[in-house]
Amino acid sequence: MRMRNIMLSLAAPAAAMGVLITYGLVAVAVEAVPKADVGSCAAYSGLPSGNHDTAGMTFIQAGTFTMGSERHQPEERFSRVVRVDGFWIDRHEVTNAQFKQFVDATDYVTIAERGPDPAPNNGTAGELQVPGSAVFVQPKSVGPGGQLSQWWQYVEGANWRQPTGSGSSIAGKDNHPVVHVTYDDARAYARWRGRSLPTEAQWEFAARGGRDGEDDWSSAFDADGKPIANTWQGIFPVVNTNDDGFAGTAPVGCFKPNGYGLYDMIGNVWEWTSDWYRPGHSREAAINPAGPHLASIRIAADQSASRVIKGGSCAMNYCSRYRPAARQPQEVDLSTAHLGFRTVLNIPTADKPLANQPGEKP
């Protein structure tokens, strides 16, 4: 395991300039944008009502869509026609309250809490062998040649219960998405629920909310530039204007759902999918694709295998991936402060999809 580039190299700030701010060694400009309307999401307990198999889920009818994008990042090419069977998917990211139910029932200990398996990590620096996770630490200054370690740091003691390190807490954040979970942690939760993690095709189809064709430049802002998702506003990594109302994660369901009634498919946290990551897509049309086989992927000697993550919340000047087709790799054995998940139930038909139960939100 190694600390790979969680995001792309720092891009040049956008040309639209408003108020000039000098921050450390970097002069940045921040354009004033309308503030987001924050709804009643804070009242949600984090636990869907009911205990039926599809509590908190929405059924997505089978359909065909164009997966990928030709217009944006090279790893999103090539676009192709994909058909997926019907499936159930969580309306929102798995919350701290939901994950706590799982831990309380099973005594499960996450990788961040117990530390990585030393066997496959013989070349890993000693500080990465202790229990902990990757945490974003906003830098006080960034000069020429700034390194990733300036703002992403492996913090001993950071885990889902202590998101910024030893002594921190998720008290009052039952309805926030759980973070600091590796792929195996997320899969263990899904299996306990009798579910699985979504394939990349399922996730992207659901995120499009019934729309097809090429992505817009961003799904995180409306036509007036107003935030409609929890993302970073300002110049990453030195200035976050918090125009969406949140400095870190937000309670699930604070922003309007997409056309399928799903919350936070763009923004809040990145989400695990079950597909192994390889740059780009096949050109061939497919039915229920499940990604490439691990044996077909080249993995460098100092890396571990990666899965596809989707739906992230990084800044427009940095990685600009607020689109359903956007994708990134994430090592399966590294958890971070900006990565969570949701689950699917692969039942291809639903004669009577269950609606929200009384008092259930989102």
C-alpha positions in Angstrom: 0.0 0.0 0.0 1.3 3.5 -0.7 -0.2 7.0 -0.6 -1.1 7.4 -4.2 -2.2 10.7 -5.8 -5.8 10.7 -4.4 -6.5 13.6 -6.7 -4.9 14.9 -9.8 -2.1 17.5 -9.8 -3.1 21.0 -8.8 -4.6 22.8 -11.8 -4.4 26.5 -12.6 -7.2 28.6 -10.9 -10.2 29.5 -13.1 -10.0 32.8 -15.0 -13.1 34.3 -13.3 -11.7 36.4 -10.5 -13.5 38.3 -7.7 -11.8 39.0 -4.4 -8.0 38.4 -4.3 -6.8 36.5 -1.2 -3.2 36.0 -0.2 -2.9 32.6 1.6 0.5 31.6 2.6 2.6 31.6 -0.6 -0.3 31.4 -3.0 -2.3 34.4 -4.2 -5.8 33.1 -5.2 -9.0 34.7 -6.3 -12.5 33.7 -5.2 -15.6 34.6 -7.1 -18.7 35.3 -5.1 -21.5 32.8 -5.8 -25.0 32.4 -4.4 -25.3 30.4 -1.2 -27.0 27.0 -1.2 -30.4 26.5 0.5 -29.8 24.0 3.2 -33.0 22.0 3.9 -34.2 20.0 6.9 -31.7 17.1 6.4 -30.3 17.7 9.9 -33.6 16.3 11.4 -33.0 12.9 9.8 -31.8 10.2 12.3 -29.5 8.5 9.8 -31.6 5.3 10.0 -34.4 4.5 7.5 -37.6 3.5 9.1 -38.7 -0.1 8.8 -36.7 -3.3 8.8 -37.7 -4.8 5.5 -35.1 -5.9 2.9 -35.4 -2.7 0.9 -35.7 -0.2 3.7 -34.1 3.1 2.6 -33.8 1.9 -1.0 -35.2 2.9 -4.4 -35.9 0.5 -7.3 -34.3 1.4 -10.6 -36.1 0.0 -13.6 -34.0 -1.9 -16.1 -32.7 0.3 -18.9 -30.1 1.2 -21.5 -27.8 4.2 -21.4 -24.6 5.6 -22.8 -21.8 4.9 -20.2 -18.6 7.0 -20.1 -17.8 10.2 -21.8 -15.9 11.4 -24.9 -15.7 15.0 -23.8 -13.9 15.0 -20.5 -11.1 13.0 -18.9 -9.3 10.3 -20.9 -10.0 7.5 -18.3 -13.8 8.0 -19.1 -13.4 7.0 -22.7 -14.8 5.3 -24.6 -18.5 5.9 -24.3 -20.6 2.8 -25.1 -24.1 1.5 -24.9 -24.8 -0.5 -21.7 -28.0 -2.2 -20.5 -28.5 -3.0 -16.8 -31.2 -5.1 -15.2 -33.5 -3.6 -12.6 -32.0 -3.2 -9.1 -32.5 -1.6 -5.7 -30.1 1.0 -4.5 -29.7 3.0 -1.3 -31.3 6.4 -1.5 -28.3 7.9 0.3 -24.8 7.0 1.3 -24.5 4.6 4.2 -24.6 6.7 7.4 -22.6 6.5 10.6 -25.8 5.3 12.3 -26.2 2.4 9.8 -22.6 1.4 10.0 -22.8 1.4 13.8 -25.7 -1.0 13.6 -23.5 -3.3 11.7 -20.6 -3.0 14.1 -22.8 -3.5 17.1 -24.3 -6.6 15.6 -21.1 -8.2 14.4 -18.2 -6.7 16.4 -16.6 -5.9 13.1 -13.3 -3.9 13.3 -12.4 -1.9 10.2 -8.9 -2.0 8.6 -8.3 1.6 9.8 -8.9 0.5 13.4 -6.8 -2.7 13.3 -4.1 -1.7 10.8 -3.3 -3.1 7.4 -2.3 -6.7 6.9 1.5 -6.5 7.0 2.0 -9.5 4.6 1.2 -7.7 1.3 2.7 -4.4 2.5 6.3 -5.3 3.2 7.5 -2.2 1.2 5.2 0.2 3.1 6.7 2.9 5.2 6.5 2.1 9.0 4.1 5.0 9.7 1.6 3.4 7.3 1.6 0.1 9.1 -0.1 1.4 12.2 -3.9 1.7 12.6 -5.0 4.9 10.9 -6.3 6.4 7.7 -5.8 9.3 5.2 -7.1 12.6 6.4 -7.3 16.0 4.6 -5.3 18.6 6.5 -5.8 22.1 4.9 -2.3 23.5 4.4 -1.3 26.9 5.7 0.7 27.6 2.6 1.5 25.9 -0.7 4.5 26.9 -2.7 5.9 25.8 -6.1 6.3 22.1 -6.2 3.9 21.5 -3.3 3.5 17.8 -2.5 0.4 15.7 -1.9 1.5 15.0 1.7 1.0 18.7 2.5 -2.8 18.2 2.6 -3.4 14.4 2.5 -1.8 12.8 5.6 -1.9 9.3 7.0 -3.1 10.0 10.5 -2.6 7.4 13.2 -5.8 6.7 15.1 -8.1 8.1 12.3 -11.0 5.8 11.6 -14.8 5.9 11.2 -15.4 6.7 14.9 -12.6 9.3 15.0 -12.5 10.9 11.6 -9.7 13.4 12.1 -7.6 11.2 14.5 -7.4 10.2 18.1 -9.8 12.2 20.3 -12.1 13.3 17.5 -15.7 12.1 17.4 -18.7 11.6 15.2 -21.0 12.7 18.0 -24.0 14.5 16.5 -23.2 13.1 13.1 -25.3 9.9 13.0 -26.8 11.1 9.7 -23.5 11.9 8.0 -22.0 9.3 5.6 -19.6 6.9 7.2 -16.0 7.4 6.0 -12.6 5.8 6.6 -13.9 2.5 5.2 -11.9 0.4 2.8 -13.4 -1.7 0.1 -13.4 -4.8 2.3 -15.1 -2.8 5.1 -17.8 -1.6 2.7 -18.3 -5.1 1.3 -18.6 -6.6 4.7 -21.4 -4.2 5.6 -23.2 -4.9 2.3 -23.0 -8.7 2.9 -24.4 -8.3 6.4 -27.4 -6.5 4.8 -27.8 -9.2 2.2 -26.7 -6.8 -0.5 -23.6 -5.9 -2.5 -21.7 -2.9 -3.7 -22.9 -1.5 -7.0 -21.0 -2.1 -10.2 -19.7 1.0 -12.0 -22.5 0.6 -14.6 -25.2 0.4 -12.0 -23.8 3.4 -10.1 -23.5 5.5 -13.2 -26.9 4.6 -14.5 -28.5 5.5 -11.2 -26.5 8.7 -10.9 -27.8 9.9 -14.3 -31.3 10.0 -12.8 -33.0 9.1 -16.1 -30.9 11.4 -18.3 -28.7 10.0 -21.1 -26.1 11.4 -23.4 -22.9 13.3 -22.6 -22.5 14.8 -19.1 -22.7 18.5 -18.6 -19.5 20.2 -17.4 -20.6 19.8 -13.8 -23.5 18.4 -11.9 -22.6 20.2 -8.7 -24.0 23.7 -9.6 -27.1 25.0 -11.2 -27.3 27.3 -14.2 -26.7 30.3 -12.0 -23.6 28.8 -10.4 -25.4 28.0 -7.1 -24.2 24.8 -5.3 -26.6 21.9 -5.6 -24.2 19.4 -4.0 -21.7 19.3 -1.2 -18.4 20.0 -2.8 -15.4 22.3 -2.4 -16.0 25.9 -3.4 -13.0 28.1 -3.8 -9.4 27.4 -4.7 -8.3 23.9 -3.6 -6.5 23.3 -1.3 -6.1 26.7 0.4 -9.5 28.4 0.3 -12.9 26.8 0.9 -15.7 29.4 0.8 -18.3 26.9 2.0 -21.0 28.3 -0.2 -22.8 25.0 0.0 -23.1 25.4 3.8 -20.7 22.7 4.8 -17.0 22.7 5.5 -16.7 18.8 5.5 -19.3 16.1 5.0 -22.9 17.0 5.1 -25.9 15.1 6.5 -27.2 12.8 3.8 -30.1 14.3 1.8 -29.4 18.0 2.2 -29.6 18.7 -1.5 -32.3 17.9 -4.0 -32.4 14.2 -5.2 -31.9 13.3 -8.8 -34.6 12.0 -11.2 -34.6 8.6 -9.5 -35.0 10.1 -6.0 -31.3 9.4 -5.0 -29.4 11.8 -2.8 -25.7 12.9 -3.1 -24.9 10.9 -6.1 -22.6 13.9 -6.8 -20.8 15.4 -3.9 -20.5 14.7 -0.2 -18.1 11.7 -0.5 -16.7 9.5 -3.2 -18.3 6.0 -3.2 -16.9 2.5 -3.8 -18.0 0.4 -6.7 -17.2 -3.3 -7.2 -15.3 -2.9 -10.5 -11.6 -3.2 -10.7 -10.1 0.0 -12.1 -8.5 0.2 -15.5 -8.2 3.5 -17.4 -10.9 3.8 -20.0 -13.8 1.5 -21.1 -14.2 -1.0 -23.8 -15.9 0.2 -27.0 -18.2 -2.8 -27.1 -21.8 -2.6 -26.0 -22.5 -4.7 -22.9 -25.2 -6.1 -20.7 -24.7 -5.9 -16.9 -20.9 -5.3 -17.2 -18.9 -6.0 -14.1 -15.6 -4.4 -15.0 -12.3 -6.0 -16.1 -10.8 -9.1 -14.5 -8.0 -8.4 -12.0 -5.6 -10.7 -14.0 -5.9 -8.3 -17.0 -4.7 -5.2 -15.1 -1.1 -4.2 -14.8 -0.2 -3.3 -11.2 3.1 -1.6 -10.4 5.4 -3.2 -7.8 4.8 -0.4 -5.3 1.0 -0.3 -5.7 -1.9 -2.3 -4.7 -4.9 -3.1 -6.8 -7.6 -0.4 -7.1 -11.4 -0.3 -7.5 -13.4 2.4 -9.2 -14.8 5.2 -7.0 -17.5 7.6 -8.2 -19.4 10.7 -7.4 -16.6 12.7 -5.6 -16.5 16.2 -4.2 -13.2 17.8 -5.2 -12.8 21.4 -6.5 -13.4 22.7 -10.0 -9.8 24.0 -10.1 -8.4 20.7 -9.1 -10.0 17.5 -10.5 -13.4 18.7 -11.8 -15.2 15.3 -11.5 -18.7 16.3 -10.6 -20.3 14.1 -13.3 -21.8 10.6 -13.4 -19.2 9.4 -15.9 -16.3 10.7 -13.8 -14.2 7.9 -12.2 -11.0 7.5 -10.2 -9.0 4.6 -8.8 -8.7 3.9 -5.1 -6.5 1.3 -3.5 -8.6 -1.4 -1.9 -6.6 -1.3 1.4 -6.5 2.4 1.9 -9.4 4.3 3.6 -9.8 8.1 3.5 -11.8 10.9 5.0 -13.7 11.6 1.8 -14.7 8.1 0.8 -17.9 6.2 1.7 -20.4 3.9 -0.1 -23.9 2.8 -0.8 -25.3 -0.7 -1.4 -27.5 -2.4 -4.0 -29.9 -5.3 -3.9 -29.9 -7.2 -7.2 -33.5 -8.2 -7.6 -34.2 -7.4 -11.2 -38.0 -6.9 -10.8 -40.2 -5.1 -8.4 -44.0 -5.5 -8.9 -44.7 -3.1 -6.0 -41.7 -1.0 -5.1 -41.8 0.1 -1.5 -42.3 3.8 -1.0 -40.8 5.8 1.8 -42.3 4.8 5.1 -44.0 7.5 7.2 -41.5 9.8 8.8 -38.7 8.4 6.7 -36.3 10.9 5.2 -34.5 11.1 2.9 
